[in-house]
Amino acid sequence: MDAGRKRELEEKVYAGERLSRQDGEDLYDSDDLAWLGRLAHHRRTEINGDRVMFNVNRHLNLTNVCSASCAYCSFQRKPGEKDAYTMRIEEAVRKAKEMQDEQLTELHIVNGLHPTLPWRYYPKVLRELKAALPTVKLKAFTATEVQWFEKISGLPADEILDELIDAGLESLTGGGAEIFDWEVRQHIVDHACHWEDWSRIHRLAHSKGLKTPSTMLYGHIEEPRHRVDHVLRLRELQDETGGFTVFIPLRYQHDFVDSADGKIRNRIQARTTMASPAESLKTFAVSRLLFDNVPHVKCFWVMHGLSVAQLSLNFGVDDLDGSVVEYKITHDADSYGTPNTMHREDLLNLIWDAGFQPVERDTRYNVVREYDAPPTLAQRRAEPQQVWA
């Protein structure tokens, strides 16, 4: 990028002007990662100061049995496979209650599209979880799952969401987005929920008072222009509804070795290269700069590693998700090396070590507790520091 174009983009960012599609594509073309980070960090600081949010949550995947066979997915199993599973409701409640002593605030529930589970199973499991943990927020189901519920129940999404909300649903999850552009999507997705239905369901959820996250799976066969298109679709929907709380770039993962049967399920792996740390940081930065109407950008540390998660806080990110506990979607397949669980103290130290102030939040990004500012450089030099891998 020539100096004149860099100066033009920088002036737009510092003036608070909305960036265009071409601006986004040009930002991705830049190899000046430090410059991109500076712009994104300026924007992030304007919105969120030096605060970094996290929550104490637990991921629950009720079933990995799925009627779809998405090309990138290593989580799904077909009925009859030896490691296919479906939780009984009492099992889901037992797992959720394991974290009661850690003051759990959120359950994050995502599942396969099970071909034979009845629709009634899903609101029933929410009701039982809410009864067992009445103060815990339930963030559950992707738009893809809601569309699947339409298919298996014969009910419209409007009625499905009403019943789920009545059962305790606080938020949908952001999954099922992948990349919206059909040029890419047709090669990676094997379910029927695309931009038209994904946006319809989130629009409907927002109209009912739900706040939801938005996501993008990046680093596979898409190009930067597809990422820009993806963000701009979400930005336009946010202009309309105001219902998105956060944007979460999710790093596509290779199927290094399946922990259960050694089978490689990722069908695009042979022609893809996972995003490098530099590419991840660029994606966070450009996303923050384009998304002028969504308050938060999250780094899901499970998919990026702890060091990149810390670095991302200087590239537009202000949220590090939470404790997670058991993330089966990628941990069932990869050997990337991130831990299964980060406890509250781990997250606090991770954020302090990066030089930011931790803020514990709930599902709607209400503040639960603000923690001390990070220690000064002199204080940190006075004693040995933990190194995060």
Disulfide bonds with the S-S distance in Angstrom:
none
